[in-house]
Amino acid sequence: MKLYYSPGACSLAPHIILQETNTDFDLIKVDFASKMTEHGEDFTKINPHGYVPALQLDNGDVLTEGVAIMQYLADLSPQANLVPENGTFKRAKLYEKLNYLTSELHKGFAPLFSDVSDTSKQKAKENLNNKFSYIDSVLAEKPYLLGNDFSVADAYLFVISGWTKLTGIDLSKWVHVTSFVEKISKRNAVQKALKAEGLLS
């Protein structure tokens, strides 16, 4: 397998899952500006959308979109217990959380990484404040998003929460989210992924 990534981007979430499942894979860095890989490949020939992550299987098939990649990898390694069993209500709750993270929290950061007005950025921060407050209330009742077990949703939330440092959002306002991030950061798989992407010395 090959995971195409950019350091600290949303591709870090499936990278963490690859480490959690002890999957053999190659990590290939993509330059957002040029759309070229570190090996000189045209990344748009791998993912026409031009963004990471992209997972290329050994047979050449390519899977894009982080939430799809994470669930696929977790289903390949059921012993890692990173997703609930298919067809269960708890699996539906995972879909619920992943959809919220991608459509509300992840997407909410877009204006802060774009060339938009200060007013637009302030509105985006206010919106994210509301989203993080909701997440904080969820984590006030249980250690992980789905309950007592770490899942792919937690890897995704960890990565998104890390973007607050780049955008001037004070994460410490949310005690439970802050505690969650600190806890997840200590996982061996997370440490490996961060080091591999040059985000941790």
DRENDO-1510 file (C-alpha; in Angstrom, 1 decimal, always signed):
<recs>
REC; n; res; u; v; w
REC; 1; MET; +0.0; +0.0; +0.0 .
REC; 2; LYS; +1.0; +3.6; -0.5 .
REC; 3; LEU; -0.4; +6.5; +1.5 .
REC; 4; TYR; -0.1; +9.9; -0.2 .
REC; 5; TYR; +0.0; +12.6; +2.5 .
REC; 6; SER; +1.0; +16.2; +3.4 .
REC; 7; PRO; +2.4; +16.7; +6.9 .
REC; 8; GLY; -0.3; +17.5; +9.5 .
REC; 9; ALA; -3.1; +17.5; +6.9 .
REC; 10; CYS; -6.2; +15.3; +7.2 .
REC; 11; SER; -4.1; +12.5; +5.7 .
REC; 12; LEU; -2.5; +12.2; +9.2 .
REC; 13; ALA; -5.7; +10.5; +10.4 .
REC; 14; PRO; -5.5; +7.4; +8.0 .
REC; 15; HIS; -1.7; +7.5; +8.7 .
REC; 16; ILE; -2.4; +7.0; +12.4 .
REC; 17; ILE; -4.8; +4.1; +11.5 .
REC; 18; LEU; -2.1; +2.4; +9.4 .
REC; 19; GLN; +0.2; +2.6; +12.4 .
REC; 20; GLU; -2.6; +1.3; +14.7 .
REC; 21; THR; -3.1; -1.7; +12.5 .
REC; 22; ASN; +0.6; -2.4; +11.9 .
REC; 23; THR; +0.0; -2.4; +8.2 .
REC; 24; ASP; +2.9; -2.4; +5.8 .
REC; 25; PHE; +2.8; +0.7; +3.6 .
REC; 26; ASP; +4.9; +3.4; +1.9 .
REC; 27; LEU; +4.4; +7.0; +2.9 .
REC; 28; ILE; +4.7; +9.4; -0.1 .
REC; 29; LYS; +4.7; +13.2; +0.5 .
REC; 30; VAL; +2.7; +15.4; -1.8 .
REC; 31; ASP; +3.4; +19.1; -2.5 .
REC; 32; PHE; +0.1; +21.0; -2.5 .
REC; 33; ALA; +1.3; +23.8; -4.6 .
REC; 34; SER; +2.8; +21.8; -7.5 .
REC; 35; LYS; +0.6; +18.7; -7.1 .
REC; 36; MET; +3.7; +16.6; -7.4 .
REC; 37; THR; +4.9; +13.8; -5.2 .
REC; 38; GLU; +8.3; +13.7; -3.6 .
REC; 39; HIS; +9.3; +11.2; -6.3 .
REC; 40; GLY; +8.3; +13.6; -9.1 .
REC; 41; GLU; +5.0; +12.0; -10.0 .
REC; 42; ASP; +2.0; +14.0; -11.1 .
REC; 43; PHE; -0.4; +13.5; -8.1 .
REC; 44; THR; -3.5; +14.4; -10.1 .
REC; 45; LYS; -2.9; +11.1; -12.1 .
REC; 46; ILE; -3.4; +9.3; -8.8 .
REC; 47; ASN; -6.2; +11.5; -7.4 .
REC; 48; PRO; -7.8; +13.8; -10.0 .
REC; 49; HIS; -9.0; +16.0; -7.1 .
REC; 50; GLY; -5.4; +16.9; -6.3 .
REC; 51; TYR; -5.8; +16.6; -2.5 .
REC; 52; VAL; -4.7; +14.1; +0.1 .
REC; 53; PRO; -5.2; +11.5; +1.4 .
REC; 54; ALA; -5.1; +8.9; -1.3 .
REC; 55; LEU; -4.5; +5.2; -0.6 .
REC; 56; GLN; -3.1; +3.2; -3.5 .
REC; 57; LEU; -3.5; -0.6; -3.1 .
REC; 58; ASP; -0.9; -3.1; -4.3 .
REC; 59; ASN; -3.2; -3.9; -7.3 .
REC; 60; GLY; -3.2; -0.2; -8.3 .
REC; 61; ASP; -6.7; +0.6; -7.1 .
REC; 62; VAL; -7.0; +4.0; -5.4 .
REC; 63; LEU; -9.2; +5.0; -2.5 .
REC; 64; THR; -9.7; +8.7; -1.6 .
REC; 65; GLU; -11.4; +10.6; +1.2 .
REC; 66; GLY; -10.1; +10.1; +4.7 .
REC; 67; VAL; -13.2; +8.7; +6.3 .
REC; 68; ALA; -13.5; +6.0; +3.6 .
REC; 69; ILE; -9.8; +5.1; +3.9 .
REC; 70; MET; -9.9; +4.9; +7.7 .
REC; 71; GLN; -12.9; +2.6; +7.7 .
REC; 72; TYR; -11.5; +0.4; +5.0 .
REC; 73; LEU; -8.2; +0.0; +6.8 .
REC; 74; ALA; -9.9; -0.7; +10.1 .
REC; 75; ASP; -12.2; -3.3; +8.5 .
REC; 76; LEU; -9.1; -5.1; +7.1 .
REC; 77; SER; -7.8; -5.4; +10.7 .
REC; 78; PRO; -10.8; -6.3; +12.9 .
REC; 79; GLN; -8.5; -7.4; +15.6 .
REC; 80; ALA; -7.5; -3.8; +16.2 .
REC; 81; ASN; -11.1; -2.9; +17.2 .
REC; 82; LEU; -11.1; +0.5; +15.6 .
REC; 83; VAL; -14.6; +0.3; +14.2 .
REC; 84; PRO; -17.8; -1.3; +15.4 .
REC; 85; GLU; -19.1; -4.3; +13.6 .
REC; 86; ASN; -21.0; -3.6; +10.3 .
REC; 87; GLY; -24.7; -3.6; +10.5 .
REC; 88; THR; -24.9; -2.6; +14.1 .
REC; 89; PHE; -26.3; +0.5; +15.7 .
REC; 90; LYS; -22.9; +1.4; +17.0 .
REC; 91; ARG; -21.5; +1.3; +13.5 .
REC; 92; ALA; -24.2; +3.8; +12.5 .
REC; 93; LYS; -23.2; +6.0; +15.4 .
REC; 94; LEU; -19.6; +5.9; +14.0 .
REC; 95; TYR; -21.0; +7.1; +10.6 .
REC; 96; GLU; -22.8; +9.9; +12.5 .
REC; 97; LYS; -19.7; +11.1; +14.2 .
REC; 98; LEU; -17.5; +10.9; +11.1 .
REC; 99; ASN; -20.1; +12.8; +9.1 .
REC; 100; TYR; -20.2; +15.5; +11.7 .
REC; 101; LEU; -16.4; +15.7; +11.9 .
REC; 102; THR; -16.0; +16.0; +8.1 .
REC; 103; SER; -19.0; +18.2; +7.3 .
REC; 104; GLU; -19.0; +20.5; +10.3 .
REC; 105; LEU; -15.7; +20.6; +12.1 .
REC; 106; HIS; -13.2; +19.8; +9.2 .
REC; 107; LYS; -15.0; +22.0; +6.7 .
REC; 108; GLY; -15.3; +24.8; +9.3 .
REC; 109; PHE; -11.6; +25.3; +9.1 .
REC; 110; ALA; -11.5; +26.0; +5.3 .
REC; 111; PRO; -11.9; +29.8; +5.6 .
REC; 112; LEU; -9.0; +30.0; +8.0 .
REC; 113; PHE; -6.7; +28.4; +5.5 .
REC; 114; SER; -8.0; +30.5; +2.6 .
REC; 115; ASP; -7.5; +34.0; +1.3 .
REC; 116; VAL; -10.7; +35.5; +2.7 .
REC; 117; SER; -11.6; +38.6; +4.6 .
REC; 118; ASP; -10.9; +39.0; +8.3 .
REC; 119; THR; -14.6; +39.2; +8.9 .
REC; 120; SER; -15.1; +35.8; +7.2 .
REC; 121; LYS; -12.3; +34.3; +9.3 .
REC; 122; GLN; -13.9; +35.7; +12.5 .
REC; 123; LYS; -17.2; +34.2; +11.6 .
REC; 124; ALA; -15.5; +30.9; +10.9 .
REC; 125; LYS; -13.9; +30.9; +14.3 .
REC; 126; GLU; -17.2; +31.7; +16.0 .
REC; 127; ASN; -18.7; +28.7; +14.1 .
REC; 128; LEU; -15.9; +26.5; +15.2 .
REC; 129; ASN; -16.3; +27.6; +18.8 .
REC; 130; ASN; -19.9; +26.2; +18.7 .
REC; 131; LYS; -18.7; +22.9; +17.1 .
REC; 132; PHE; -15.9; +22.4; +19.6 .
REC; 133; SER; -18.3; +23.2; +22.5 .
REC; 134; TYR; -20.5; +20.4; +21.2 .
REC; 135; ILE; -17.6; +18.0; +21.0 .
REC; 136; ASP; -16.5; +19.0; +24.5 .
REC; 137; SER; -20.0; +18.1; +25.8 .
REC; 138; VAL; -19.7; +14.6; +24.2 .
REC; 139; LEU; -16.3; +14.0; +25.7 .
REC; 140; ALA; -17.5; +15.2; +29.1 .
REC; 141; GLU; -19.6; +12.0; +29.3 .
REC; 142; LYS; -17.2; +9.4; +27.8 .
REC; 143; PRO; -13.5; +9.1; +27.1 .
REC; 144; TYR; -13.8; +8.6; +23.4 .
REC; 145; LEU; -16.4; +9.7; +20.8 .
REC; 146; LEU; -18.1; +6.3; +20.7 .
REC; 147; GLY; -17.7; +5.4; +24.4 .
REC; 148; ASN; -14.9; +3.5; +26.0 .
REC; 149; ASP; -13.0; +2.4; +23.0 .
REC; 150; PHE; -10.6; +4.4; +20.7 .
REC; 151; SER; -11.9; +4.4; +17.1 .
REC; 152; VAL; -11.1; +5.9; +13.7 .
REC; 153; ALA; -13.3; +8.9; +14.7 .
REC; 154; ASP; -10.9; +9.7; +17.5 .
REC; 155; ALA; -7.9; +9.7; +15.2 .
REC; 156; TYR; -9.8; +12.2; +12.9 .
REC; 157; LEU; -10.8; +14.5; +15.8 .
REC; 158; PHE; -7.2; +14.5; +17.1 .
REC; 159; VAL; -5.9; +15.7; +13.7 .
REC; 160; ILE; -8.6; +18.4; +13.2 .
REC; 161; SER; -8.0; +19.6; +16.8 .
REC; 162; GLY; -4.3; +20.1; +15.9 .
REC; 163; TRP; -5.2; +22.8; +13.4 .
REC; 164; THR; -6.3; +25.1; +16.2 .
REC; 165; LYS; -2.6; +25.9; +16.8 .
REC; 166; LEU; -2.2; +27.1; +13.2 .
REC; 167; THR; -5.3; +29.2; +13.2 .
REC; 168; GLY; -5.1; +31.1; +16.5 .
REC; 169; ILE; -7.9; +29.2; +18.3 .
REC; 170; ASP; -7.3; +28.5; +22.0 .
REC; 171; LEU; -8.2; +24.9; +22.5 .
REC; 172; SER; -7.7; +25.1; +26.3 .
REC; 173; LYS; -11.2; +26.7; +26.4 .
REC; 174; TRP; -12.5; +23.1; +26.1 .
REC; 175; VAL; -11.2; +21.2; +29.0 .
REC; 176; HIS; -12.4; +17.8; +27.8 .
REC; 177; VAL; -11.2; +18.2; +24.2 .
REC; 178; THR; -7.8; +19.3; +25.6 .
REC; 179; SER; -7.5; +16.3; +27.8 .
REC; 180; PHE; -8.6; +14.1; +24.9 .
REC; 181; VAL; -5.9; +15.5; +22.6 .
REC; 182; GLU; -3.2; +15.0; +25.3 .
REC; 183; LYS; -4.3; +11.4; +25.8 .
REC; 184; ILE; -4.4; +10.5; +22.1 .
REC; 185; SER; -1.0; +12.2; +21.5 .
REC; 186; LYS; +0.6; +9.6; +23.8 .
REC; 187; ARG; -0.6; +6.6; +21.8 .
REC; 188; ASN; +2.3; +4.7; +20.2 .
REC; 189; ALA; +0.8; +4.8; +16.8 .
REC; 190; VAL; +0.2; +8.5; +16.9 .
REC; 191; GLN; +3.8; +9.1; +18.0 .
REC; 192; LYS; +5.0; +7.0; +15.1 .
REC; 193; ALA; +2.9; +8.9; +12.6 .
REC; 194; LEU; +3.9; +12.3; +13.9 .
REC; 195; LYS; +7.5; +11.4; +13.8 .
REC; 196; ALA; +7.3; +10.0; +10.3 .
REC; 197; GLU; +5.7; +13.2; +9.0 .
REC; 198; GLY; +8.3; +15.4; +10.7 .
REC; 199; LEU; +5.9; +16.8; +13.2 .
REC; 200; LEU; +7.7; +15.4; +16.3 .
REC; 201; SER; +11.4; +15.2; +16.9 .
</recs>
